[in-house]
């Protein structure tokens, strides 16, 4: 099967999966207690049952579940994600404003976690009884045990309050949004603590995965053969063993991309980062179902795209892997 045919099949299966996600998310959110009419009634200082019913009728919430689902699926197929009932703005516009901020946070965190975690795992596997191995094991246990919001608050206390090296919240300094190089510097400065907080838990997982896989690969026959031929240890590790050891790490990174998006909700809340996670948190509090559905849809699309890319990237890392169904 050539790469074009493989990608076509993966794209089609991805589309089917996204459709299933759209329907399932709508049904799950519809089954949740409360809706935006209750929130609007509370914000208005309370209302009678008749007034709440009028709000539901105006918003189309009085229709049957099937009618609401049909209307939503048709609108999504047309590219219309609906109108936010709380922000009184289109869902697509709100996501367009916040999605880049989340990607600015998630992509560097995942890159650091994958690269540094793999490197630490490989180095610790090379000398299983050394101090680096002990340090990686301790780091992994600490990363697994510490919730991302707890590590974020610890970083805030140490590096924003005790030693005010980095800003505590937001993307920019107080006083408006800068432009040019000043904007790049301010965003980078504000990004340090959130990226460290988000990457710590994944760094622990990738280092453990890389270490376990590397130990298994180093015990293989072809590694013993390479050493018997007199190849230098550096060549054995980084030219022969690393290619096979990194494949499970790539798989794990693709599967955990959705978890990184979900983890960004807590990080963005702790650091007041104006991203998609913070928007999702506010949408849940305000029972803004159209906005929640739009965020879930975009998250599903990102996960499908990343996993298709991982499948394709496999064939580059290891030419022995064919793009087969």
C-alpha positions as CSV (number, residue, x, y, z in Angstrom):
1,X,0.0,0.0,0.0
2,X,1.5,3.3,-1.0
3,X,1.6,6.3,1.3
4,X,-1.1,8.2,-0.5
5,X,-3.6,5.3,-0.2
6,X,-2.6,4.8,3.4
7,X,-3.1,8.5,4.2
8,X,-6.5,8.5,2.4
9,X,-7.7,5.5,4.5
10,X,-6.5,7.1,7.7
11,X,-8.2,10.4,6.9
12,X,-11.5,8.7,6.1
13,X,-11.3,6.7,9.4
14,X,-10.5,10.0,11.2
15,X,-13.6,11.7,9.7
16,X,-15.8,8.8,10.9
17,X,-14.3,9.0,14.3
18,X,-14.9,12.8,14.5
19,X,-18.5,12.3,13.5
20,X,-18.9,9.8,16.3
21,X,-17.3,12.2,18.7
22,X,-19.7,15.0,17.7
23,X,-22.7,12.8,18.3
24,X,-21.5,11.3,21.5
25,X,-20.4,14.6,23.0
26,X,-23.8,16.1,22.2
27,X,-25.7,13.3,23.8
28,X,-23.5,13.3,26.9
29,X,-23.7,17.0,27.5
30,X,-27.5,16.9,26.9
31,X,-27.8,14.3,29.6
32,X,-26.0,16.6,32.1
33,X,-28.2,18.4,34.6
34,X,-28.8,22.1,34.1
35,X,-28.4,24.3,31.1
36,X,-27.6,27.9,30.0
37,X,-31.1,29.0,30.8
38,X,-30.6,28.3,34.5
39,X,-27.3,30.2,34.5
40,X,-28.9,33.2,32.7
41,X,-31.8,33.2,35.1
42,X,-29.5,33.3,38.1
43,X,-27.4,36.1,36.6
44,X,-30.5,38.1,36.1
45,X,-31.3,37.9,39.8
46,X,-33.7,35.0,39.6
47,X,-36.7,34.4,37.4
48,X,-40.0,32.6,37.4
49,X,-40.6,29.2,35.8
50,X,-42.4,30.9,32.9
51,X,-39.4,33.2,32.2
52,X,-36.9,30.3,32.3
53,X,-39.2,28.4,29.9
54,X,-39.3,31.4,27.6
55,X,-35.4,31.6,27.6
56,X,-35.3,27.9,26.7
57,X,-37.7,28.4,23.9
58,X,-35.8,31.4,22.6
59,X,-32.5,29.3,22.6
60,X,-34.2,26.3,21.0
61,X,-33.7,24.1,24.1
62,X,-37.4,23.2,24.2
63,X,-37.1,21.1,21.1
64,X,-36.7,17.3,21.2
65,X,-33.2,15.8,21.6
66,X,-33.2,14.4,18.1
67,X,-34.2,17.7,16.6
68,X,-31.4,19.5,18.5
69,X,-28.9,16.9,17.5
70,X,-29.9,17.0,13.8
71,X,-29.7,20.7,13.7
72,X,-26.3,20.7,15.3
73,X,-24.8,18.0,13.1
74,X,-26.0,19.8,9.9
75,X,-24.5,23.1,11.1
76,X,-21.2,21.5,12.0
77,X,-21.1,19.9,8.5
78,X,-21.5,23.4,7.1
79,X,-18.7,24.7,9.2
80,X,-21.0,26.5,11.7
81,X,-20.1,25.7,15.3
82,X,-22.9,27.8,16.6
83,X,-23.2,30.8,18.9
84,X,-21.8,31.0,22.4
85,X,-24.8,31.5,24.7
86,X,-22.7,33.1,27.4
87,X,-20.2,35.2,25.5
88,X,-22.7,36.2,22.8
89,X,-20.1,35.5,20.1
90,X,-19.5,32.8,17.5
91,X,-17.9,29.6,18.9
92,X,-15.5,29.6,15.9
93,X,-14.3,33.1,16.7
94,X,-13.7,32.3,20.4
95,X,-11.8,29.2,19.5
96,X,-9.8,31.0,16.9
97,X,-8.7,33.5,19.5
98,X,-7.7,31.0,22.2
99,X,-6.4,28.0,20.2
100,X,-3.0,29.5,19.2
101,X,-2.4,30.3,22.9
102,X,-3.0,26.7,23.9
103,X,-0.7,25.4,21.1
104,X,2.0,27.9,22.2
105,X,1.8,26.2,25.6
106,X,1.3,22.5,24.7
107,X,3.7,22.1,21.8
108,X,6.9,23.3,23.6
109,X,5.9,21.3,26.7
110,X,5.5,18.1,24.7
111,X,8.7,18.7,22.7
112,X,10.7,19.2,25.9
113,X,9.1,16.2,27.5
114,X,9.7,13.9,24.6
115,X,13.3,15.0,23.7
116,X,14.6,15.4,27.3
117,X,12.7,12.4,28.6
118,X,14.0,10.1,25.8
119,X,17.6,11.4,26.4
120,X,17.4,10.8,30.1
121,X,15.9,7.3,29.6
122,X,18.6,6.4,27.1
123,X,21.5,7.6,29.3
124,X,20.1,5.9,32.4
125,X,19.7,2.6,30.5
126,X,23.3,2.8,29.3
127,X,24.4,2.6,33.0
128,X,21.6,1.0,34.9
129,X,23.4,1.1,38.3
130,X,24.7,4.6,38.0
131,X,23.6,7.8,39.8
132,X,21.8,9.0,36.7
133,X,19.6,5.9,36.7
134,X,18.7,6.7,40.4
135,X,18.0,10.3,39.5
136,X,15.7,9.4,36.5
137,X,13.8,6.9,38.7
138,X,13.3,9.5,41.4
139,X,12.2,12.0,38.8
140,X,9.7,9.6,37.3
141,X,8.2,8.8,40.7
142,X,7.9,12.5,41.6
143,X,6.4,13.3,38.2
144,X,3.8,10.6,38.5
145,X,2.9,11.5,42.1
146,X,2.7,15.3,41.7
147,X,-0.6,16.5,40.1
148,X,0.0,19.2,37.5
149,X,-1.9,21.8,39.4
150,X,0.2,21.2,42.5
151,X,3.5,21.4,40.7
152,X,2.2,24.6,39.1
153,X,1.4,26.2,42.4
154,X,4.8,25.2,43.8
155,X,6.5,26.8,40.9
156,X,4.5,29.9,41.4
157,X,5.4,30.1,45.1
158,X,9.1,29.6,44.5
159,X,9.8,31.5,41.2
160,X,7.0,34.1,41.3
161,X,6.7,35.1,45.0
162,X,9.8,34.0,47.0
163,X,12.1,34.7,44.1
164,X,10.2,36.9,41.6
165,X,12.1,35.7,38.5
166,X,9.1,34.9,36.3
167,X,5.6,36.4,36.1
168,X,2.8,34.8,38.0
169,X,0.0,34.9,35.4
170,X,-1.2,36.0,31.9
171,X,0.7,36.2,28.6
172,X,1.8,39.9,28.8
173,X,2.9,42.4,31.3
174,X,0.2,44.8,32.7
175,X,-0.3,47.7,30.4
176,X,-1.7,46.3,27.2
177,X,-0.5,43.9,24.4
178,X,3.0,44.7,23.0
179,X,4.1,44.2,19.4
180,X,7.2,42.9,17.6
181,X,10.2,41.6,19.6
182,X,8.8,42.9,22.8
183,X,5.7,40.7,22.4
184,X,7.9,37.7,21.7
185,X,10.0,38.3,24.8
186,X,7.0,38.9,27.1
187,X,5.2,35.7,25.9
188,X,8.4,33.7,26.3
189,X,8.9,35.1,29.8
190,X,5.4,34.3,30.9
191,X,5.5,30.9,29.2
192,X,8.4,29.4,31.2
193,X,6.6,28.3,34.4
194,X,3.4,26.9,32.6
195,X,5.6,24.9,30.2
196,X,7.7,23.5,33.0
197,X,4.6,22.6,35.0
198,X,2.9,20.9,32.0
199,X,6.0,19.0,30.8
200,X,7.1,17.6,34.2
201,X,4.5,14.8,34.3
202,X,5.1,13.8,30.7
203,X,8.8,14.0,31.1
204,X,8.6,11.4,33.8
205,X,6.6,9.0,31.6
206,X,8.8,9.3,28.5
207,X,12.0,8.8,30.5
208,X,10.6,5.6,32.1
209,X,9.3,4.4,28.7
210,X,12.6,5.2,27.0
211,X,14.6,3.5,29.7
212,X,12.6,0.3,29.7
213,X,12.6,0.1,26.0
214,X,16.3,0.8,25.7
215,X,17.2,-1.8,28.3
216,X,15.2,-4.3,26.2
217,X,16.9,-3.3,23.0
218,X,20.4,-3.4,24.4
219,X,19.8,-7.0,25.3
220,X,19.0,-7.9,21.7
221,X,21.2,-10.2,19.5
222,X,21.9,-7.5,16.9
223,X,23.3,-5.2,19.6
224,X,25.6,-7.9,20.9
225,X,26.7,-8.5,17.3
226,X,27.4,-4.8,16.7
227,X,29.6,-4.8,19.9
228,X,31.3,-8.0,18.8
229,X,32.3,-6.3,15.5
230,X,34.1,-3.6,17.5
231,X,31.8,-0.7,17.0
232,X,32.2,2.1,19.4
233,X,29.7,2.2,22.2
234,X,28.4,5.6,21.1
235,X,27.6,4.2,17.6
236,X,25.9,1.2,19.1
237,X,23.7,3.3,21.4
238,X,22.8,6.2,19.1
239,X,22.9,4.6,15.6
240,X,21.5,1.2,16.2
241,X,19.6,1.0,19.5
242,X,18.0,4.4,19.6
243,X,16.0,4.0,16.4
244,X,14.1,1.0,17.9
245,X,13.9,2.4,21.4
246,X,12.3,5.6,20.3
247,X,9.3,4.0,18.5
248,X,7.3,3.3,21.7
249,X,8.0,6.8,22.9
250,X,6.6,8.3,19.6
251,X,3.5,6.1,20.0
252,X,3.0,7.3,23.6
253,X,3.4,10.9,22.6
254,X,0.7,10.6,19.9
255,X,-1.7,8.9,22.3
256,X,-1.0,11.4,25.1
257,X,-1.5,14.5,23.0
258,X,-5.1,14.6,24.0
259,X,-4.1,14.3,27.6
260,X,-1.8,17.3,27.2
261,X,-4.7,19.3,25.9
262,X,-6.8,18.2,28.9
263,X,-3.9,18.9,31.2
264,X,-3.6,22.4,29.8
265,X,-7.0,23.2,31.4
266,X,-5.5,23.0,34.9
267,X,-2.2,24.7,33.9
268,X,-4.1,27.6,32.2
269,X,-6.3,28.0,35.2
270,X,-3.4,28.1,37.7
271,X,-1.4,30.5,35.6
272,X,-4.4,32.4,34.2
273,X,-3.1,31.6,30.7
274,X,-5.8,32.8,28.1
275,X,-6.0,29.5,26.2
276,X,-8.5,26.9,25.1
277,X,-8.3,25.1,28.4
278,X,-9.3,28.2,30.3
279,X,-12.1,28.9,27.9
280,X,-13.4,25.3,28.4
281,X,-13.3,25.7,32.1
282,X,-15.4,28.9,31.9
283,X,-17.8,27.2,29.4
284,X,-18.4,24.3,31.9
285,X,-19.1,26.7,34.8
286,X,-21.5,28.7,32.6
287,X,-23.2,25.6,31.1
288,X,-22.4,27.0,27.6
289,X,-23.1,23.8,25.7
290,X,-22.3,25.1,22.2
291,X,-18.9,26.4,23.3
292,X,-18.1,23.1,25.1
293,X,-19.1,21.1,22.0
294,X,-17.0,23.3,19.8
295,X,-13.9,22.9,22.1
296,X,-14.4,19.2,22.3
297,X,-14.7,19.0,18.5
298,X,-11.5,21.0,17.9
299,X,-9.7,18.8,20.5
300,X,-10.8,15.6,18.7
301,X,-9.7,17.0,15.3
302,X,-6.2,17.8,16.8
303,X,-5.9,14.3,18.3
304,X,-6.9,12.6,15.0
305,X,-4.4,14.8,13.0
306,X,-1.6,14.1,15.4
307,X,-2.1,10.3,15.4
308,X,-2.2,10.3,11.6
309,X,1.1,12.2,11.6
310,X,2.6,9.7,14.1
311,X,1.6,6.7,11.8
312,X,3.3,8.5,8.9
313,X,6.4,9.4,11.0
314,X,6.8,5.7,12.0
315,X,7.9,4.8,8.4
316,X,10.5,7.6,8.5
317,X,12.0,6.4,11.9
318,X,12.1,2.8,10.8
319,X,12.1,2.0,7.0
320,X,11.2,-1.6,7.9
321,X,7.7,-0.5,8.9
322,X,5.5,-0.4,5.8
323,X,2.3,1.7,5.5
324,X,-0.1,-1.3,5.4
325,X,-3.7,-1.6,6.5
